[in-house]
Amino acid sequence: MKLVLLTIGLLALAFAGIAIKIWGKKNGAFAGTCASQSPFLNQDGQACGMCGKLPSEQDCKKDKISE
């Protein structure tokens, strides 16, 4: 029973941390969410499926559209 309560407490703490991060960011957006930024996820150099950003580009195209 102690293990279950500890697990639930740690999960609640993790969710609270994520909620605080979203609350603290402008418009609730996470920074650097494009998969093209990770060489482990994008080994072929393909564009991001969410915004179309290429690995060689600096800024996310989705951010430019919303401004």
N, C-alpha and C positions, 0 to 999 in steps of 0.2 A: 504494500500500500504506500509506503514511503517513496518507493521508486516512481510510482504513478504520479504522486503529488509533485515530486521533484521535476519529472518530465513536463507535466502541465505548467508548472511555474516557469521553467526555462523557455518553453514555447511562448508563453504569455509575454515574457521579457523580450524575446526576439520580435514578436509582432509589435510590441510597444516601441521598440527601437526603430523598426521600419516606419511605423506611423509617425514618429517624431521626425524622421528624416524627410518624409514626404511633406509634412506640415511646414518644415523649415525651408524647403526649396521653393523657388518662385514657380508658381502655377503647378506645384506638385510634380514636377518633372525630374526624373533621374538624369544625372549627367553621364554622358558616354554610354548610351544604351545600344548603339549600333554594333551589330555582330562583326562588322568589317574591321573594327578596331582591334580585334583579337586575332593574332596570327594562328592560334590553335583552332579556332572555329572557322576561319576563312583562309584555308591554305591555297586556294586557287585564285585569290584576288578578285572574287566576284563582288558585285555591288550589294549593299544592304537590302534585304527584302522589305524593310519597313519604309525607308526613305530614299533608297537609290544611291546612297553615298558610296563612293569608291574608296578603297583603303588609302589611296594617295591624297584624297581630299581631307582637309582639316575639320571643317564644320559639318554637322548633320544638315541635310537638305530640308528635313522636316521643320527644323527650327527657323529656317529662312522663310518658309512658306507661311508659318503662323504669325510672323511679325508684321 
